[in-house]
Amino acid sequence: MKLQVVSRYALLLLASIVFVFPLYWMITGSFKTQVSIWAIPPEWIPSQFRLLNYEHIFSTTPATLWLFNSVFTSLVTVVFVVVFSAMAGYAYAKKKFPCDKLFFLVVIGTMMMPTQVTLVPLYIICRELGLIDSYLGVILPAIAFPFGVFIVRQFAKSIPDEIVESARIDGAGEIRLFATIVLPLLLPALGALSIFAFMHTWNDYLWQLIILQSKEKLTLPLGISTITYSENNVNYGYAMAGASLAAIPMIVFFLMLQRSFIKGITLGSVKG
């Protein structure tokens, strides 16, 4: 038995090292010169921690503004995704209306569509609405998040019907019932959904590349790419420094909601 436990933890430790190593290599590489990054044998631990890559990014680009753009658009998107997904998921889980199962199948079907299929019609719609090169052009298309509806619906089915019915008997209206009874019970699922929505918006490089044009409206991942690539080469020092900066908000956001994330995923995954 002890051998099995030791083997299990040794395997988990090995897997952790494999998964964490790219992050470690990226962060340490951001403090290296271009020559040190390609050194053979590799410098597993930098001999000197240099801030040249970070100094170049902040001195030659509006990186602070790019960081604000990414954080602002991602957080606003999370708020809207959480609100709309909570309402839609609850309705699909606890309400009966004509063609409810068919509509939910349509929602699930949209999850299977490649993003590239919707890029052209979505761009045309945003152009007609005057949303090109604006925050709304990034936020509004990301609000339609069918995966969020699916997560909330699966979690909401675990809420006992007796709780909902007793609230109605006590005279609670639909809005009050949803806001004071259902919404607090959905918090674990909404915590997990917030992380998914934040990461989805933060990393939606292709759509941001299409919809954003002016330098001051760029997000951090998009802005960093403009100084990383040139005609003849790629500066991996700038790339690693920019990626390290872009990873910090996602890591912080995940750590803030990790308990809700774990609980929401584990509970939602066993409900039909």
Buried (B, 14 or more C-beta within 10 A) or exposed (E): EEEEEEEEEEEEEEEEEEEEEEEEBBBBBBBBBBEBBEEEEEBEEBEEEBEBBBEBBBEEBBBEBBBEBBBBBBBBBBEBBBEBBBBBBBBBBBEEEEEEEEBBEEBBEEEEEEEEEBBEEBBEEBEEEEBBBBBBBBBBBBBBBBBBBBBBBBBBBBBEEEEBEEBEEEEBEEEEBBEEBBBEBBBBBBBBBBBBBBBBBBBBEEBBBBBBEEEEBBBBBBBBBEBBEEEEEEBBBBBBBBBBBBBEBBEEBBEEBEEBBEBBBEBBEEEE
